[in-house]
Amino acid sequence: MVTETVAVLGLGEAGSIISRDLLESGVTVRGYDPVAGVPDGVVAAGSDAEACAGADLVLSLTTAHEAEGALRASLPGLRPGAWYADLNTSSADLKLRLAALAQERGIAFADVAMMAPVPAAACGPRCW
């Protein structure tokens, strides 16, 4: 699968850095966050569903508390065959619930574990 458009839900510290890196790789990034501003180069969306419209991949970088709401709000914009990756540190029960919700709509779901803080990883060797 060639990913041309990625939706990023949650544009706080991690979401902004990941968005920037995606932009640098030539991917179109559509973003939504009800609180944080949209980084330069990211196409601002007015809702989760709007950010997901036309996206091949969705990266959800919300808090665990907001994860299910973000997926439910995204569903109207997701097309069957899209991938939805949840990158928060929620319980296994919540991840299973999210996977079932996605599967009902023909959306592939991935639970992604970030193994290091994004800001530290983003600054590279100069931080060590």
Summary of the structure (lengths in Angstrom):
residues: 128
radius of gyration: 13.9
end to end distance: 35.0
largest distance: 45.1
contacts: 389
relative contact order: 0.17
helix: 41%
strand: 19%
